[in-house]
Amino acid sequence: MAAAALLSAGLAGAFATHALRGPRDLPETPPATLRETGLFTDAGIMTFAPQYPLWSDGASKRRWISLPEGASIDASEVDAWQFPVGTRLWKEFSWKGVPAETRTMFRTASGWHYATYVWSADGTTATLAPATGAASVEIAPGVRHRIPSQADCRACHASGPTPVLGFSAIQLSPDRDPNAVHRETPPADGVDLEDLVAAGKLRGLPPELLETPPRIPGPPVERAALGYLHANCGGCHRGDGPISTVGMELAHSVASPGAARRTAVAQPSRFMAPRLRIAPGAHADSVIYARMSARTPVEQMPPLGTQLVDEEATRMIATWIDQLAKEKRKP
């Protein structure tokens, strides 16, 4: 049974009773159980669903965010929201309706902290995973889901100006992409940009983004393809991160769109030279397609968080690449 279902069955009081500390006083060393975090006792918990979900080997997900009372997110840098101390986000992963893990991240005065909790087989308890990660439920014959290590969490979340990846202007735009791969129906009580501004939870957002909600430009297939690359590759492949010297920017910028087109289409690969990152009209010759289709440690992309090829996404990326007009390789 999922965590939310457990709560509705009467465990909310148990969470409150067994919480070691109040919702804003979590120690920097995470508690031993999810129950002891007090997460589900916070007032004003908000649910959300990004329009471009991260592929996690077919997992179903539930997501929550909680802000300190009276606090708000600074969205004046539209591509790098700044979250107040006391912000907490958590996400539940499940397969076939059975929860496997809940990942948490919270901001203290000393920075962001990460912890993952592994659910018991009967879905009644979730205990802190080892800092080095762990194996979990079987997700395919002979393949078990891998609980990430804390180093893995930092590797993905600390590569840009904000560690929060799925709660952003483009991900929460009310102009949702109907062709997004693995698109989710937002929860009935889920929030988007308009809801956050109306509730006073988001300040500094350029007003034109409420008049014309942000969207990735381009025809339908390209919009969905670039959205997928943004969510699944853009956390690392961005212009301001540790691997910016690679020169491939797949993170979509609301303030300055178009980087993926400029830096990936018809551009030579530094990993598999002389092939192109995206060879217009030829998906089989495109390095991005090849690495999405691989699941060996050296070749696969993304390098973390997935053991199964995303077949639906690779088909969609292939369709987009094959639809691209032939473009000459830039000198």
Secondary structure, 3 states (H helix, E strand, C coil): CCHHHHHHHHHHHHHHHHCCCCCCCCCCCCCCECHHHCHHHCCCCEECCCCCCCCCCCCEEEEEEECCCCCCEECCCCCCCECCCCCEEEEEEEECCEEEEEEEEEEECCEEEEEEEEECCCCCCEEECCCCCEEEEEEECCEEEEECCHHHHHHHHCCCCCCCCCCCCCCCCCCCCCCCCCCCCCCCCECCHHHHHHCCCEECCCCHHHHCCCCCCCCHHHHHHHHHHHHHHCCCCCCCCCCHHHCCCCCCCCCCCCHHHHHHECCECCCCCCCECECCCCHHHEHHHHHHCCCCCCCCCCCCCCCCCCHHHHHHHHHHHHHCCCCCCCC
